[in-house]
Amino acid sequence: MKTLQIDVPDQLALEVEAAVSQGAFGDVGEVVRTALREFISGRRFELQEQQQLEDIAWALREKPMKLVPGV
């Protein structure tokens, strides 16, 4: 496991510590690991969606759909 050292604004640190003291998380590290997992997971979805939209746009530019009457 790798250790990361970060600086956060005082208010954010207070909110993280409050979440721990209220029992929402076991410790500060758990808060940070959860937040990072959620960020990466969400970002991965956004990147996949962006790539799919770019692929669709490319396909439409390369082979525009022809409208066929009655189909």
C-alpha positions in Angstrom: 0.0 0.0 0.0 1.2 3.5 -0.8 1.0 6.4 1.5 -0.1 9.8 0.2 0.4 13.1 2.0 -2.0 15.9 1.1 -2.8 19.4 2.4 -6.5 20.3 2.6 -8.2 23.5 3.6 -9.0 23.8 7.4 -12.8 23.7 6.8 -12.5 20.5 4.8 -10.4 18.9 7.5 -13.0 19.8 10.1 -15.8 18.2 8.0 -13.8 15.0 7.5 -13.0 14.9 11.2 -16.7 15.4 12.0 -17.7 12.6 9.7 -15.3 10.3 11.6 -16.4 11.5 15.0 -20.1 11.0 14.0 -19.2 7.4 13.2 -19.8 7.6 9.4 -16.2 6.4 8.8 -13.7 4.5 10.9 -10.9 7.0 10.4 -9.7 9.9 8.1 -8.0 7.5 5.8 -11.3 5.7 5.1 -12.9 9.0 4.2 -10.2 9.8 1.7 -10.1 6.3 0.2 -13.9 6.3 -0.2 -13.8 9.8 -1.8 -11.0 8.8 -4.2 -12.7 5.6 -5.2 -16.0 7.5 -6.0 -14.1 10.2 -7.9 -12.2 7.7 -10.0 -15.3 5.6 -10.7 -17.3 8.6 -11.7 -14.6 10.0 -13.9 -14.1 6.6 -15.6 -17.8 6.6 -16.5 -17.6 10.2 -17.8 -14.5 9.3 -19.9 -16.3 6.3 -21.4 -19.4 8.3 -22.2 -17.3 11.0 -23.8 -15.4 8.4 -25.9 -18.7 6.9 -27.1 -20.1 10.2 -28.1 -16.9 11.0 -30.0 -17.1 7.6 -31.8 -20.8 8.3 -32.7 -19.9 11.7 -34.0 -17.0 10.3 -36.1 -19.3 7.5 -37.5 -21.9 10.0 -38.5 -19.3 12.2 -40.2 -17.8 9.2 -42.1 -21.0 7.5 -43.0 -24.0 9.8 -42.8 -27.3 7.9 -42.6 -29.3 7.9 -45.7 -33.0 8.4 -45.2 -34.9 5.7 -47.1 -38.6 6.4 -47.7 -40.9 3.7 -46.3 -38.3 2.2 -44.0 
